[in-house]
C-alpha cells in the first residue's frame, strides 16, 4: 500500500466508503488516546510490585513495564487498524492486570514469569478458537447472565483494590474497615491524596472532559508534589528522553515461563484470562460497533474474526513484551463518537503511544497514590452492566449475585466465574430446565467443582 500521501491513506482505509476524512480520523485517534492514556502509568503501577517481589534483581520495574505496556498497546492497536480496519484500540486490560498482580502472582509457588506463561497460553488458545471458528459455539453456549455479571464483579474487584491500595479502606483482623483519613497525623497522607484524585477525576467526568482519567492522574500527581504530601518528585534529569531499553530487556522482555505454567497445571488461571478476555473483547467490539453503526442488518460485526484474531495476537505479543492480557478497550467509543470510522484512527492511537515512550522520565515519577483513583473510577464504569441482569428472575439473580460478590470478597476473578457456572447449572437442573443448558456449561461446571475440591490457593 502507499501511505505517502492522503490519497493513498484514504484509499487503503476506504475513507469515502466509510464517510470520513483524514482530519476526522486524526482527531478521533487523539480523542481515544487521551481517554485511555492512563494505562501508561496505571498498568506498571499494578504489575511492578509483583514482578519485583517474585523476580528481584533490582532495576526499574515500573519503567520496564511502562515500556512493555506502551509497545504492546502500540503494536496491537496499529495491527487492528491495518489488518481489521476498525477504530478499536487495545491495551493491557484493567481487572486482569489486577488479577495477575494481586491474586495469582502473590502465591508463593507462582512467579510473575509463570503467570506471563499462563497469559501466553490463554492467547494461543484464544487464537486457535478464533481460527477454527469455535468462538461462535462458545459465545452461544455461555449463558447471557454470566456474560453480564462478570464485568460487574471485576469492576467491584478492581475498585476495592484501588481503595485498599490507596489506604482509604484497610483490612484489620480480617475485617474491611475505613482507613486513617486524618490530615494532621504527621504520617502517610497518600489516602488523602487519592481521595483528592477521585474527586478530580469525578469532576472531570461530570464535566465531560475528554481524557478525564489521564488528566486527573496528572493533576493529582502535581498536587502530590506539594511539600505537605511529598508524594511526587520531578525527574532529576531531562523530562524527555530515550526509553530505558536496558531495564526493559533485562527485567521483563521474554521473561515468560510457559513450561512452568503447564507444569503447575494453572487451568483455572488460564481459563480466567481466556474467558474474561474473550467476553470482554466481544462485549467491547459489539458495543463500540453498535455506537459507530458498523453492525450489519443481522446485528453482527463484519470482519469480527479479524478483530478477535488481533486481540489474541496482542495477548501473545504482550506476554512476550512483559505485560498482562491485552484486550480491546471500551474507551475506543470516545474516538468513534468523535467521528472515527476506520482503522486509521487506531493507527493514530498507536503512533501516539509510541511517542509517549519519550516522556517516560516524567511519567515514571507519578506516585501510586495518583493512580489508585483510576482503579476506583474504572470500577465504577464497569458497574453499568448490572442493570442488564433480571433481578426479579432468581435463575439469573442468584448466579449473578454470587459471581459479583465472590470476586472482590475472595480476590479472585476465577472464583467468581466458577461460582457463576456451578450455581447456574445447579439451579437450571433443579428447576427442570436442564435441557436448555449447553453441554459445555455442564462440562465447565464439573471441572470447576473438581477444582474447588482438589485445588486450593487460586
Secondary structure, DSSP 8 states (H G I E B T S, - for coil): ---SSHHHHHHHHTTTTTT--HHHHHHHHHHHHHHHTTHHHHHHHHHHHHHHHHH-S-S-HHHHHHHHHHHHHHHHHHHIIIII-----EEE-TTHHHHIIIIITTSTT--HHHHHHHHHHHHHHHHHHHHTTTHHHHHHHS-HHHHHHHHHHHHHHHHHHHHHHHTSEEEETTEEEE----SSSSS--HHHHHHHHHHHHHHHHHTT-TTHHHHHHHHHHHHHTSTTT------SS-SS----HHHHHHHTTT---HHHHHHTT-HHHHHHHHHHHHHHHHHHHHHHHHHHT-B-TTS-BTTHHHHHHHHHHHHHHHHHHT-S-EEE-TTHHHHHHTT--SHHHHHHHHHHHHHHGGGHHHHTT--HHHHHHHHHHHHHHGGGGGGGS-TT-HHHHHHHHHHHHHHHHHT-HHHHHHHHHHHHHHHHHHTT-GGGS-HHHHHHHHHHHHHHHH----
